[in-house]
Amino acid sequence: MEAIKKIEIVTNSLEITKVIEILEKVGVSGYTVIEDVTGKGDRGKVFNDLETHVLTNGYVISVCTHEQEQKLVTAIEPILKKFGGVCIVSDAKWIAH
């Protein structure tokens, strides 16, 4: 098994495109996006009861190398500060096909 960093990002749905652009810019080749994520954070509850995605969050999960981690976190931090959200980085191992 190979040691990797697991990246989990939750932020405003409208910013998910920018998050994906950042992932690709730092060389992360794959990711999974879950739309319309609800929950509660420092900025209050996030509901999914409107027809628009403006007030919902999206969830992105991916993996990267240790070298990519800091570039990724540095690039995503301004989005999280402006629109809210979290970026969780944890140690993981994987077997790629």
mmCIF file as gemmi writes it, N, C-alpha and C atoms, coordinates in Angstrom:
data_model
loop_
_atom_site.group_PDB
_atom_site.id
_atom_site.type_symbol
_atom_site.label_atom_id
_atom_site.label_alt_id
_atom_site.label_comp_id
_atom_site.label_asym_id
_atom_site.label_entity_id
_atom_site.label_seq_id
_atom_site.pdbx_PDB_ins_code
_atom_site.Cartn_x
_atom_site.Cartn_y
_atom_site.Cartn_z
_atom_site.occupancy
_atom_site.B_iso_or_equiv
_atom_site.pdbx_formal_charge
_atom_site.auth_seq_id
_atom_site.auth_asym_id
_atom_site.pdbx_PDB_model_num
ATOM 1 N N . MET Axp A 1 ? 0.848 -1.183 0 1 0 ? 1 A 1
ATOM 2 C CA . MET Axp A 1 ? 0 0 0 1 0 ? 1 A 1
ATOM 3 C C . MET Axp A 1 ? 0.884 1.234 0 1 0 ? 1 A 1
ATOM 4 N N . GLU Axp A 2 ? 0.384 2.266 -0.647 1 0 ? 2 A 1
ATOM 5 C CA . GLU Axp A 2 ? 1.128 3.521 -0.764 1 0 ? 2 A 1
ATOM 6 C C . GLU Axp A 2 ? 0.581 4.552 0.216 1 0 ? 2 A 1
ATOM 7 N N . ALA Axp A 3 ? 1.465 5.252 0.918 1 0 ? 3 A 1
ATOM 8 C CA . ALA Axp A 3 ? 1.039 6.318 1.827 1 0 ? 3 A 1
ATOM 9 C C . ALA Axp A 3 ? 0.636 7.544 1.012 1 0 ? 3 A 1
ATOM 10 N N . ILE Axp A 4 ? -0.518 8.122 1.358 1 0 ? 4 A 1
ATOM 11 C CA . ILE Axp A 4 ? -1.047 9.294 0.667 1 0 ? 4 A 1
ATOM 12 C C . ILE Axp A 4 ? -1.669 10.237 1.679 1 0 ? 4 A 1
ATOM 13 N N . LYS Axp A 5 ? -2.111 11.387 1.222 1 0 ? 5 A 1
ATOM 14 C CA . LYS Axp A 5 ? -2.897 12.319 2.035 1 0 ? 5 A 1
ATOM 15 C C . LYS Axp A 5 ? -4.33 12.301 1.532 1 0 ? 5 A 1
ATOM 16 N N . LYS Axp A 6 ? -5.268 12.13 2.434 1 0 ? 6 A 1
ATOM 17 C CA . LYS Axp A 6 ? -6.691 12.173 2.09 1 0 ? 6 A 1
ATOM 18 C C . LYS Axp A 6 ? -7.177 13.601 2.295 1 0 ? 6 A 1
ATOM 19 N N . ILE Axp A 7 ? -7.797 14.162 1.275 1 0 ? 7 A 1
ATOM 20 C CA . ILE Axp A 7 ? -8.275 15.534 1.307 1 0 ? 7 A 1
ATOM 21 C C . ILE Axp A 7 ? -9.795 15.524 1.286 1 0 ? 7 A 1
ATOM 22 N N . GLU Axp A 8 ? -10.415 16.206 2.24 1 0 ? 8 A 1
ATOM 23 C CA . GLU Axp A 8 ? -11.863 16.364 2.265 1 0 ? 8 A 1
ATOM 24 C C . GLU Axp A 8 ? -12.167 17.857 2.371 1 0 ? 8 A 1
ATOM 25 N N . ILE Axp A 9 ? -12.93 18.371 1.429 1 0 ? 9 A 1
ATOM 26 C CA . ILE Axp A 9 ? -13.23 19.803 1.386 1 0 ? 9 A 1
ATOM 27 C C . ILE Axp A 9 ? -14.745 19.98 1.351 1 0 ? 9 A 1
ATOM 28 N N . VAL Axp A 10 ? -15.253 20.801 2.255 1 0 ? 10 A 1
ATOM 29 C CA . VAL Axp A 10 ? -16.665 21.175 2.256 1 0 ? 10 A 1
ATOM 30 C C . VAL Axp A 10 ? -16.71 22.687 2.167 1 0 ? 10 A 1
ATOM 31 N N . THR Axp A 11 ? -17.39 23.2 1.147 1 0 ? 11 A 1
ATOM 32 C CA . THR Axp A 11 ? -17.541 24.644 1.006 1 0 ? 11 A 1
ATOM 33 C C . THR Axp A 11 ? -18.787 24.939 0.18 1 0 ? 11 A 1
ATOM 34 N N . ASN Axp A 12 ? -19.083 26.207 -0.01 1 0 ? 12 A 1
ATOM 35 C CA . ASN Axp A 12 ? -20.262 26.622 -0.761 1 0 ? 12 A 1
ATOM 36 C C . ASN Axp A 12 ? -20.275 25.955 -2.137 1 0 ? 12 A 1
ATOM 37 N N . SER Axp A 13 ? -21.424 25.488 -2.545 1 0 ? 13 A 1
ATOM 38 C CA . SER Axp A 13 ? -21.556 24.778 -3.825 1 0 ? 13 A 1
ATOM 39 C C . SER Axp A 13 ? -21.066 25.592 -5.009 1 0 ? 13 A 1
ATOM 40 N N . LEU Axp A 14 ? -21.244 26.903 -4.949 1 0 ? 14 A 1
ATOM 41 C CA . LEU Axp A 14 ? -20.823 27.748 -6.063 1 0 ? 14 A 1
ATOM 42 C C . LEU Axp A 14 ? -19.305 27.797 -6.201 1 0 ? 14 A 1
ATOM 43 N N . GLU Axp A 15 ? -18.568 27.426 -5.173 1 0 ? 15 A 1
ATOM 44 C CA . GLU Axp A 15 ? -17.1 27.463 -5.197 1 0 ? 15 A 1
ATOM 45 C C . GLU Axp A 15 ? -16.471 26.123 -5.558 1 0 ? 15 A 1
ATOM 46 N N . ILE Axp A 16 ? -17.274 25.1 -5.744 1 0 ? 16 A 1
ATOM 47 C CA . ILE Axp A 16 ? -16.737 23.772 -6.034 1 0 ? 16 A 1
ATOM 48 C C . ILE Axp A 16 ? -15.952 23.765 -7.345 1 0 ? 16 A 1
ATOM 49 N N . THR Axp A 17 ? -16.406 24.529 -8.331 1 0 ? 17 A 1
ATOM 50 C CA . THR Axp A 17 ? -15.666 24.6 -9.597 1 0 ? 17 A 1
ATOM 51 C C . THR Axp A 17 ? -14.262 25.144 -9.376 1 0 ? 17 A 1
ATOM 52 N N . LYS Axp A 18 ? -14.138 26.156 -8.532 1 0 ? 18 A 1
ATOM 53 C CA . LYS Axp A 18 ? -12.813 26.714 -8.233 1 0 ? 18 A 1
ATOM 54 C C . LYS Axp A 18 ? -11.951 25.694 -7.489 1 0 ? 18 A 1
ATOM 55 N N . VAL Axp A 19 ? -12.564 24.953 -6.579 1 0 ? 19 A 1
ATOM 56 C CA . VAL Axp A 19 ? -11.825 23.918 -5.844 1 0 ? 19 A 1
ATOM 57 C C . VAL Axp A 19 ? -11.282 22.869 -6.813 1 0 ? 19 A 1
ATOM 58 N N . ILE Axp A 20 ? -12.103 22.467 -7.76 1 0 ? 20 A 1
ATOM 59 C CA . ILE Axp A 20 ? -11.671 21.467 -8.744 1 0 ? 20 A 1
ATOM 60 C C . ILE Axp A 20 ? -10.536 22.023 -9.611 1 0 ? 20 A 1
ATOM 61 N N . GLU Axp A 21 ? -10.64 23.287 -9.986 1 0 ? 21 A 1
ATOM 62 C CA . GLU Axp A 21 ? -9.56 23.917 -10.762 1 0 ? 21 A 1
ATOM 63 C C . GLU Axp A 21 ? -8.248 23.899 -9.978 1 0 ? 21 A 1
ATOM 64 N N . ILE Axp A 22 ? -8.326 24.142 -8.681 1 0 ? 22 A 1
ATOM 65 C CA . ILE Axp A 22 ? -7.13 24.119 -7.832 1 0 ? 22 A 1
ATOM 66 C C . ILE Axp A 22 ? -6.55 22.706 -7.761 1 0 ? 22 A 1
ATOM 67 N N . LEU Axp A 23 ? -7.426 21.713 -7.582 1 0 ? 23 A 1
ATOM 68 C CA . LEU Axp A 23 ? -6.961 20.322 -7.546 1 0 ? 23 A 1
ATOM 69 C C . LEU Axp A 23 ? -6.191 19.987 -8.822 1 0 ? 23 A 1
ATOM 70 N N . GLU Axp A 24 ? -6.763 20.357 -9.94 1 0 ? 24 A 1
ATOM 71 C CA . GLU Axp A 24 ? -6.12 20.046 -11.218 1 0 ? 24 A 1
ATOM 72 C C . GLU Axp A 24 ? -4.827 20.838 -11.398 1 0 ? 24 A 1
ATOM 73 N N . LYS Axp A 25 ? -4.804 22.076 -10.906 1 0 ? 25 A 1
ATOM 74 C CA . LYS Axp A 25 ? -3.611 22.919 -11.047 1 0 ? 25 A 1
ATOM 75 C C . LYS Axp A 25 ? -2.415 22.347 -10.272 1 0 ? 25 A 1
ATOM 76 N N . VAL Axp A 26 ? -2.683 21.741 -9.111 1 0 ? 26 A 1
ATOM 77 C CA . VAL Axp A 26 ? -1.581 21.173 -8.324 1 0 ? 26 A 1
ATOM 78 C C . VAL Axp A 26 ? -1.274 19.73 -8.718 1 0 ? 26 A 1
ATOM 79 N N . GLY Axp A 27 ? -2.009 19.216 -9.698 1 0 ? 27 A 1
ATOM 80 C CA . GLY Axp A 27 ? -1.688 17.905 -10.222 1 0 ? 27 A 1
ATOM 81 C C . GLY Axp A 27 ? -2.471 16.745 -9.642 1 0 ? 27 A 1
ATOM 82 N N . VAL Axp A 28 ? -3.536 17.031 -8.903 1 0 ? 28 A 1
ATOM 83 C CA . VAL Axp A 28 ? -4.385 15.961 -8.379 1 0 ? 28 A 1
ATOM 84 C C . VAL Axp A 28 ? -5.253 15.459 -9.531 1 0 ? 28 A 1
ATOM 85 N N . SER Axp A 29 ? -5.138 14.199 -9.841 1 0 ? 29 A 1
ATOM 86 C CA . SER Axp A 29 ? -5.758 13.693 -11.064 1 0 ? 29 A 1
ATOM 87 C C . SER Axp A 29 ? -7.182 13.185 -10.894 1 0 ? 29 A 1
ATOM 88 N N . GLY Axp A 30 ? -7.622 12.959 -9.688 1 0 ? 30 A 1
ATOM 89 C CA . GLY Axp A 30 ? -8.967 12.43 -9.491 1 0 ? 30 A 1
ATOM 90 C C . GLY Axp A 30 ? -9.627 12.993 -8.253 1 0 ? 30 A 1
ATOM 91 N N . TYR Axp A 31 ? -10.935 12.992 -8.255 1 0 ? 31 A 1
ATOM 92 C CA . TYR Axp A 31 ? -11.701 13.489 -7.111 1 0 ? 31 A 1
ATOM 93 C C . TYR Axp A 31 ? -13.139 13.028 -7.232 1 0 ? 31 A 1
ATOM 94 N N . THR Axp A 32 ? -13.871 13.109 -6.145 1 0 ? 32 A 1
ATOM 95 C CA . THR Axp A 32 ? -15.302 12.824 -6.122 1 0 ? 32 A 1
ATOM 96 C C . THR Axp A 32 ? -16.005 14.033 -5.527 1 0 ? 32 A 1
ATOM 97 N N . VAL Axp A 33 ? -17.121 14.443 -6.134 1 0 ? 33 A 1
ATOM 98 C CA . VAL Axp A 33 ? -17.901 15.581 -5.658 1 0 ? 33 A 1
ATOM 99 C C . VAL Axp A 33 ? -19.287 15.09 -5.262 1 0 ? 33 A 1
ATOM 100 N N . ILE Axp A 34 ? -19.716 15.491 -4.096 1 0 ? 34 A 1
ATOM 101 C CA . ILE Axp A 34 ? -21.083 15.232 -3.643 1 0 ? 34 A 1
ATOM 102 C C . ILE Axp A 34 ? -21.752 16.586 -3.495 1 0 ? 34 A 1
ATOM 103 N N . GLU Axp A 35 ? -22.829 16.798 -4.231 1 0 ? 35 A 1
ATOM 104 C CA . GLU Axp A 35 ? -23.529 18.088 -4.21 1 0 ? 35 A 1
ATOM 105 C C . GLU Axp A 35 ? -24.61 18.111 -3.144 1 0 ? 35 A 1
ATOM 106 N N . ASP Axp A 36 ? -25.049 19.302 -2.832 1 0 ? 36 A 1
ATOM 107 C CA . ASP Axp A 36 ? -26.157 19.541 -1.903 1 0 ? 36 A 1
ATOM 108 C C . ASP Axp A 36 ? -25.916 18.939 -0.528 1 0 ? 36 A 1
ATOM 109 N N . VAL Axp A 37 ? -24.748 19.19 0.01 1 0 ? 37 A 1
ATOM 110 C CA . VAL Axp A 37 ? -24.406 18.702 1.336 1 0 ? 37 A 1
ATOM 111 C C . VAL Axp A 37 ? -24.993 19.657 2.373 1 0 ? 37 A 1
ATOM 112 N N . THR Axp A 38 ? -25.611 19.121 3.372 1 0 ? 38 A 1
ATOM 113 C CA . THR Axp A 38 ? -26.181 19.946 4.435 1 0 ? 38 A 1
ATOM 114 C C . THR Axp A 38 ? -25.497 19.622 5.746 1 0 ? 38 A 1
ATOM 115 N N . GLY Axp A 39 ? -25.682 20.53 6.71 1 0 ? 39 A 1
ATOM 116 C CA . GLY Axp A 39 ? -25.077 20.316 8.015 1 0 ? 39 A 1
ATOM 117 C C . GLY Axp A 39 ? -25.037 21.606 8.801 1 0 ? 39 A 1
ATOM 118 N N . LYS Axp A 40 ? -24.136 21.685 9.759 1 0 ? 40 A 1
ATOM 119 C CA . LYS Axp A 40 ? -24.015 22.865 10.6 1 0 ? 40 A 1
ATOM 120 C C . LYS Axp A 40 ? -22.542 23.15 10.853 1 0 ? 40 A 1
ATOM 121 N N . GLY Axp A 41 ? -22.185 24.421 10.779 1 0 ? 41 A 1
ATOM 122 C CA . GLY Axp A 41 ? -20.813 24.833 11.043 1 0 ? 41 A 1
ATOM 123 C C . GLY Axp A 41 ? -20.802 26.138 11.805 1 0 ? 41 A 1
ATOM 124 N N . ASP Axp A 42 ? -19.635 26.786 11.832 1 0 ? 42 A 1
ATOM 125 C CA . ASP Axp A 42 ? -19.498 28.058 12.542 1 0 ? 42 A 1
ATOM 126 C C . ASP Axp A 42 ? -20.428 29.138 12.005 1 0 ? 42 A 1
ATOM 127 N N . ARG Axp A 43 ? -20.784 29.036 10.734 1 0 ? 43 A 1
ATOM 128 C CA . ARG Axp A 43 ? -21.657 30.044 10.117 1 0 ? 43 A 1
ATOM 129 C C . ARG Axp A 43 ? -23.124 29.649 10.166 1 0 ? 43 A 1
ATOM 130 N N . GLY Axp A 44 ? -23.451 28.616 10.906 1 0 ? 44 A 1
ATOM 131 C CA . GLY Axp A 44 ? -24.836 28.201 11.081 1 0 ? 44 A 1
ATOM 132 C C . GLY Axp A 44 ? -25.181 26.964 10.27 1 0 ? 44 A 1
ATOM 133 N N . LYS Axp A 45 ? -26.49 26.672 10.204 1 0 ? 45 A 1
ATOM 134 C CA . LYS Axp A 45 ? -26.978 25.487 9.498 1 0 ? 45 A 1
ATOM 135 C C . LYS Axp A 45 ? -27.031 25.754 8.002 1 0 ? 45 A 1
ATOM 136 N N . VAL Axp A 46 ? -26.768 24.718 7.241 1 0 ? 46 A 1
ATOM 137 C CA . VAL Axp A 46 ? -26.874 24.774 5.783 1 0 ? 46 A 1
ATOM 138 C C . VAL Axp A 46 ? -28.024 23.858 5.386 1 0 ? 46 A 1
ATOM 139 N N . PHE Axp A 47 ? -29.044 24.455 4.761 1 0 ? 47 A 1
ATOM 140 C CA . PHE Axp A 47 ? -30.235 23.694 4.377 1 0 ? 47 A 1
ATOM 141 C C . PHE Axp A 47 ? -30.236 23.439 2.877 1 0 ? 47 A 1
ATOM 142 N N . ASN Axp A 48 ? -31.006 22.477 2.48 1 0 ? 48 A 1
ATOM 143 C CA . ASN Axp A 48 ? -31.181 22.165 1.066 1 0 ? 48 A 1
ATOM 144 C C . ASN Axp A 48 ? -32.662 22.238 0.733 1 0 ? 48 A 1
ATOM 145 N N . ASP Axp A 49 ? -33.3 23.35 1.073 1 0 ? 49 A 1
ATOM 146 C CA . ASP Axp A 49 ? -34.74 23.449 0.855 1 0 ? 49 A 1
ATOM 147 C C . ASP Axp A 49 ? -35.109 24.503 -0.195 1 0 ? 49 A 1
ATOM 148 N N . LEU Axp A 50 ? -34.127 24.939 -0.99 1 0 ? 50 A 1
ATOM 149 C CA . LEU Axp A 50 ? -34.396 25.886 -2.063 1 0 ? 50 A 1
ATOM 150 C C . LEU Axp A 50 ? -34.128 25.212 -3.411 1 0 ? 50 A 1
ATOM 151 N N . GLU Axp A 51 ? -34.631 25.822 -4.475 1 0 ? 51 A 1
ATOM 152 C CA . GLU Axp A 51 ? -34.395 25.261 -5.802 1 0 ? 51 A 1
ATOM 153 C C . GLU Axp A 51 ? -33.014 25.619 -6.333 1 0 ? 51 A 1
ATOM 154 N N . THR Axp A 52 ? -32.289 26.466 -5.653 1 0 ? 52 A 1
ATOM 155 C CA . THR Axp A 52 ? -30.969 26.895 -6.103 1 0 ? 52 A 1
ATOM 156 C C . THR Axp A 52 ? -29.885 26.286 -5.229 1 0 ? 52 A 1
ATOM 157 N N . HIS Axp A 53 ? -28.66 26.245 -5.741 1 0 ? 53 A 1
ATOM 158 C CA . HIS Axp A 53 ? -27.529 25.715 -4.979 1 0 ? 53 A 1
ATOM 159 C C . HIS Axp A 53 ? -26.793 26.807 -4.205 1 0 ? 53 A 1
ATOM 160 N N . VAL Axp A 54 ? -27.288 28.04 -4.269 1 0 ? 54 A 1
ATOM 161 C CA . VAL Axp A 54 ? -26.578 29.177 -3.683 1 0 ? 54 A 1
ATOM 162 C C . VAL Axp A 54 ? -26.302 28.98 -2.201 1 0 ? 54 A 1
ATOM 163 N N . LEU Axp A 55 ? -27.228 28.409 -1.483 1 0 ? 55 A 1
ATOM 164 C CA . LEU Axp A 55 ? -27.079 28.285 -0.027 1 0 ? 55 A 1
ATOM 165 C C . LEU Axp A 55 ? -26.703 26.875 0.427 1 0 ? 55 A 1
ATOM 166 N N . THR Axp A 56 ? -26.328 26.012 -0.513 1 0 ? 56 A 1
ATOM 167 C CA . THR Axp A 56 ? -25.926 24.67 -0.117 1 0 ? 56 A 1
ATOM 168 C C . THR Axp A 56 ? -24.412 24.536 -0.198 1 0 ? 56 A 1
ATOM 169 N N . ASN Axp A 57 ? -23.918 23.471 0.341 1 0 ? 57 A 1
ATOM 170 C CA . ASN Axp A 57 ? -22.497 23.167 0.279 1 0 ? 57 A 1
ATOM 171 C C . ASN Axp A 57 ? -22.243 21.987 -0.642 1 0 ? 57 A 1
ATOM 172 N N . GLY Axp A 58 ? -21.009 21.87 -1.051 1 0 ? 58 A 1
ATOM 173 C CA . GLY Axp A 58 ? -20.567 20.701 -1.796 1 0 ? 58 A 1
ATOM 174 C C . GLY Axp A 58 ? -19.416 20.05 -1.051 1 0 ? 58 A 1
ATOM 175 N N . TYR Axp A 59 ? -19.217 18.774 -1.294 1 0 ? 59 A 1
ATOM 176 C CA . TYR Axp A 59 ? -18.17 17.995 -0.627 1 0 ? 59 A 1
ATOM 177 C C . TYR Axp A 59 ? -17.262 17.396 -1.695 1 0 ? 59 A 1
ATOM 178 N N . VAL Axp A 60 ? -15.989 17.605 -1.534 1 0 ? 60 A 1
ATOM 179 C CA . VAL Axp A 60 ? -15.004 17.055 -2.473 1 0 ? 60 A 1
ATOM 180 C C . VAL Axp A 60 ? -14.066 16.158 -1.685 1 0 ? 60 A 1
ATOM 181 N N . ILE Axp A 61 ? -13.875 14.953 -2.161 1 0 ? 61 A 1
ATOM 182 C CA . ILE Axp A 61 ? -12.916 14.045 -1.545 1 0 ? 61 A 1
ATOM 183 C C . ILE Axp A 61 ? -11.89 13.651 -2.601 1 0 ? 61 A 1
ATOM 184 N N . SER Axp A 62 ? -10.643 13.627 -2.191 1 0 ? 62 A 1
ATOM 185 C CA . SER Axp A 62 ? -9.579 13.258 -3.102 1 0 ? 62 A 1
ATOM 186 C C . SER Axp A 62 ? -8.371 12.803 -2.303 1 0 ? 62 A 1
ATOM 187 N N . VAL Axp A 63 ? -7.343 12.453 -3.016 1 0 ? 63 A 1
ATOM 188 C CA . VAL Axp A 63 ? -6.074 12.099 -2.393 1 0 ? 63 A 1
ATOM 189 C C . VAL Axp A 63 ? -4.963 12.823 -3.139 1 0 ? 63 A 1
ATOM 190 N N . CYS Axp A 64 ? -3.853 13.031 -2.433 1 0 ? 64 A 1
ATOM 191 C CA . CYS Axp A 64 ? -2.716 13.675 -3.077 1 0 ? 64 A 1
ATOM 192 C C . CYS Axp A 64 ? -1.44 13.192 -2.401 1 0 ? 64 A 1
ATOM 193 N N . THR Axp A 65 ? -0.346 13.604 -2.973 1 0 ? 65 A 1
ATOM 194 C CA . THR Axp A 65 ? 0.948 13.272 -2.383 1 0 ? 65 A 1
ATOM 195 C C . THR Axp A 65 ? 1.257 14.28 -1.274 1 0 ? 65 A 1
ATOM 196 N N . HIS Axp A 66 ? 2.239 13.931 -0.473 1 0 ? 66 A 1
ATOM 197 C CA . HIS Axp A 66 ? 2.677 14.848 0.58 1 0 ? 66 A 1
ATOM 198 C C . HIS Axp A 66 ? 3.158 16.156 -0.037 1 0 ? 66 A 1
ATOM 199 N N . GLU Axp A 67 ? 3.819 16.091 -1.184 1 0 ? 67 A 1
ATOM 200 C CA . GLU Axp A 67 ? 4.331 17.292 -1.845 1 0 ? 67 A 1
ATOM 201 C C . GLU Axp A 67 ? 3.198 18.188 -2.361 1 0 ? 67 A 1
ATOM 202 N N . GLN Axp A 68 ? 2.102 17.618 -2.804 1 0 ? 68 A 1
ATOM 203 C CA . GLN Axp A 68 ? 0.965 18.391 -3.316 1 0 ? 68 A 1
ATOM 204 C C . GLN Axp A 68 ? 0.14 19.013 -2.193 1 0 ? 68 A 1
ATOM 205 N N . GLU Axp A 69 ? 0.196 18.428 -1.014 1 0 ? 69 A 1
ATOM 206 C CA . GLU Axp A 69 ? -0.668 18.829 0.09 1 0 ? 69 A 1
ATOM 207 C C . GLU Axp A 69 ? -0.568 20.325 0.409 1 0 ? 69 A 1
ATOM 208 N N . GLN Axp A 70 ? 0.626 20.833 0.627 1 0 ? 70 A 1
ATOM 209 C CA . GLN Axp A 70 ? 0.766 22.228 1.057 1 0 ? 70 A 1
ATOM 210 C C . GLN Axp A 70 ? 0.325 23.201 -0.024 1 0 ? 70 A 1
ATOM 211 N N . LYS Axp A 71 ? 0.637 22.909 -1.289 1 0 ? 71 A 1
ATOM 212 C CA . LYS Axp A 71 ? 0.187 23.774 -2.387 1 0 ? 71 A 1
ATOM 213 C C . LYS Axp A 71 ? -1.334 23.811 -2.431 1 0 ? 71 A 1
ATOM 214 N N . LEU Axp A 72 ? -1.939 22.67 -2.254 1 0 ? 72 A 1
ATOM 215 C CA . LEU Axp A 72 ? -3.395 22.558 -2.288 1 0 ? 72 A 1
ATOM 216 C C . LEU Axp A 72 ? -4.032 23.336 -1.138 1 0 ? 72 A 1
ATOM 217 N N . VAL Axp A 73 ? -3.541 23.14 0.044 1 0 ? 73 A 1
ATOM 218 C CA . VAL Axp A 73 ? -4.111 23.819 1.217 1 0 ? 73 A 1
ATOM 219 C C . VAL Axp A 73 ? -3.932 25.336 1.103 1 0 ? 73 A 1
ATOM 220 N N . THR Axp A 74 ? -2.77 25.774 0.678 1 0 ? 74 A 1
ATOM 221 C CA . THR Axp A 74 ? -2.515 27.214 0.519 1 0 ? 74 A 1
ATOM 222 C C . THR Axp A 74 ? -3.461 27.824 -0.511 1 0 ? 74 A 1
ATOM 223 N N . ALA Axp A 75 ? -3.726 27.127 -1.608 1 0 ? 75 A 1
ATOM 224 C CA . ALA Axp A 75 ? -4.591 27.657 -2.66 1 0 ? 75 A 1
ATOM 225 C C . ALA Axp A 75 ? -6.063 27.649 -2.265 1 0 ? 75 A 1
ATOM 226 N N . ILE Axp A 76 ? -6.482 26.714 -1.447 1 0 ? 76 A 1
ATOM 227 C CA . ILE Axp A 76 ? -7.893 26.601 -1.065 1 0 ? 76 A 1
ATOM 228 C C . ILE Axp A 76 ? -8.243 27.506 0.114 1 0 ? 76 A 1
ATOM 229 N N . GLU Axp A 77 ? -7.29 27.834 0.934 1 0 ? 77 A 1
ATOM 230 C CA . GLU Axp A 77 ? -7.555 28.627 2.137 1 0 ? 77 A 1
ATOM 231 C C . GLU Axp A 77 ? -8.322 29.93 1.868 1 0 ? 77 A 1
ATOM 232 N N . PRO Axp A 78 ? -7.987 30.72 0.834 1 0 ? 78 A 1
ATOM 233 C CA . PRO Axp A 78 ? -8.758 31.957 0.596 1 0 ? 78 A 1
ATOM 234 C C . PRO Axp A 78 ? -10.239 31.706 0.317 1 0 ? 78 A 1
ATOM 235 N N . ILE Axp A 79 ? -10.563 30.605 -0.364 1 0 ? 79 A 1
ATOM 236 C CA . ILE Axp A 79 ? -11.968 30.272 -0.632 1 0 ? 79 A 1
ATOM 237 C C . ILE Axp A 79 ? -12.687 29.972 0.671 1 0 ? 79 A 1
ATOM 238 N N . LEU Axp A 80 ? -12.041 29.206 1.534 1 0 ? 80 A 1
ATOM 239 C CA . LEU Axp A 80 ? -12.664 28.838 2.809 1 0 ? 80 A 1
ATOM 240 C C . LEU Axp A 80 ? -12.863 30.056 3.691 1 0 ? 80 A 1
ATOM 241 N N . LYS Axp A 81 ? -11.9 30.97 3.698 1 0 ? 81 A 1
ATOM 242 C CA . LYS Axp A 81 ? -12.036 32.175 4.523 1 0 ? 81 A 1
ATOM 243 C C . LYS Axp A 81 ? -13.153 33.071 4.023 1 0 ? 81 A 1
ATOM 244 N N . LYS Axp A 82 ? -13.336 33.157 2.709 1 0 ? 82 A 1
ATOM 245 C CA . LYS Axp A 82 ? -14.347 34.049 2.144 1 0 ? 82 A 1
ATOM 246 C C . LYS Axp A 82 ? -15.75 33.433 2.163 1 0 ? 82 A 1
ATOM 247 N N . PHE Axp A 83 ? -15.86 32.145 1.847 1 0 ? 83 A 1
ATOM 248 C CA . PHE Axp A 83 ? -17.176 31.537 1.686 1 0 ? 83 A 1
ATOM 249 C C . PHE Axp A 83 ? -17.52 30.519 2.777 1 0 ? 83 A 1
ATOM 250 N N . GLY Axp A 84 ? -16.564 30.226 3.66 1 0 ? 84 A 1
ATOM 251 C CA . GLY Axp A 84 ? -16.807 29.248 4.708 1 0 ? 84 A 1
ATOM 252 C C . GLY Axp A 84 ? -16.472 27.848 4.228 1 0 ? 84 A 1
ATOM 253 N N . GLY Axp A 85 ? -16.344 26.966 5.182 1 0 ? 85 A 1
ATOM 254 C CA . GLY Axp A 85 ? -16.056 25.574 4.85 1 0 ? 85 A 1
ATOM 255 C C . GLY Axp A 85 ? -14.841 25.064 5.576 1 0 ? 85 A 1
ATOM 256 N N . VAL Axp A 86 ? -14.478 23.837 5.257 1 0 ? 86 A 1
ATOM 257 C CA . VAL Axp A 86 ? -13.332 23.204 5.894 1 0 ? 86 A 1
ATOM 258 C C . VAL Axp A 86 ? -12.539 22.417 4.862 1 0 ? 86 A 1
ATOM 259 N N . CYS Axp A 87 ? -11.282 22.249 5.154 1 0 ? 87 A 1
ATOM 260 C CA . CYS Axp A 87 ? -10.413 21.357 4.382 1 0 ? 87 A 1
ATOM 261 C C . CYS Axp A 87 ? -9.732 20.451 5.398 1 0 ? 87 A 1
ATOM 262 N N . ILE Axp A 88 ? -10.051 19.196 5.342 1 0 ? 88 A 1
ATOM 263 C CA . ILE Axp A 88 ? -9.505 18.219 6.28 1 0 ? 88 A 1
ATOM 264 C C . ILE Axp A 88 ? -8.454 17.385 5.548 1 0 ? 88 A 1
ATOM 265 N N . VAL Axp A 89 ? -7.277 17.309 6.144 1 0 ? 89 A 1
ATOM 266 C CA . VAL Axp A 89 ? -6.192 16.51 5.563 1 0 ? 89 A 1
ATOM 267 C C . VAL Axp A 89 ? -5.824 15.436 6.576 1 0 ? 89 A 1
ATOM 268 N N . SER Axp A 90 ? -5.781 14.215 6.11 1 0 ? 90 A 1
ATOM 269 C CA . SER Axp A 90 ? -5.402 13.124 7.009 1 0 ? 90 A 1
ATOM 270 C C . SER Axp A 90 ? -4.482 12.147 6.282 1 0 ? 90 A 1
ATOM 271 N N . ASP Axp A 91 ? -3.713 11.437 7.059 1 0 ? 91 A 1
ATOM 272 C CA . ASP Axp A 91 ? -2.847 10.413 6.502 1 0 ? 91 A 1
ATOM 273 C C . ASP Axp A 91 ? -3.69 9.201 6.122 1 0 ? 91 A 1
ATOM 274 N N . ALA Axp A 92 ? -3.366 8.616 5.014 1 0 ? 92 A 1
ATOM 275 C CA . ALA Axp A 92 ? -4.105 7.438 4.551 1 0 ? 92 A 1
ATOM 276 C C . ALA Axp A 92 ? -3.176 6.558 3.729 1 0 ? 92 A 1
ATOM 277 N N . LYS Axp A 93 ? -3.669 5.418 3.376 1 0 ? 93 A 1
ATOM 278 C CA . LYS Axp A 93 ? -2.967 4.511 2.462 1 0 ? 93 A 1
ATOM 279 C C . LYS Axp A 93 ? -3.969 4.054 1.428 1 0 ? 93 A 1
ATOM 280 N N . TRP Axp A 94 ? -3.464 3.743 0.235 1 0 ? 94 A 1
ATOM 281 C CA . TRP Axp A 94 ? -4.371 3.279 -0.805 1 0 ? 94 A 1
ATOM 282 C C . TRP Axp A 94 ? -3.719 2.251 -1.695 1 0 ? 94 A 1
ATOM 283 N N . ILE Axp A 95 ? -4.584 1.552 -2.364 1 0 ? 95 A 1
ATOM 284 C CA . ILE Axp A 95 ? -4.172 0.646 -3.42 1 0 ? 95 A 1
ATOM 285 C C . ILE Axp A 95 ? -4.853 1.155 -4.676 1 0 ? 95 A 1
ATOM 286 N N . ALA Axp A 96 ? -4.075 1.604 -5.64 1 0 ? 96 A 1
ATOM 287 C CA . ALA Axp A 96 ? -4.652 2.096 -6.889 1 0 ? 96 A 1
ATOM 288 C C . ALA Axp A 96 ? -4.722 0.955 -7.891 1 0 ? 96 A 1
ATOM 289 N N . HIS Axp A 97 ? -5.7 1.005 -8.753 1 0 ? 97 A 1
ATOM 290 C CA . HIS Axp A 97 ? -5.852 -0.046 -9.77 1 0 ? 97 A 1
ATOM 291 C C . HIS Axp A 97 ? -4.807 0.092 -10.849 1 0 ? 97 A 1
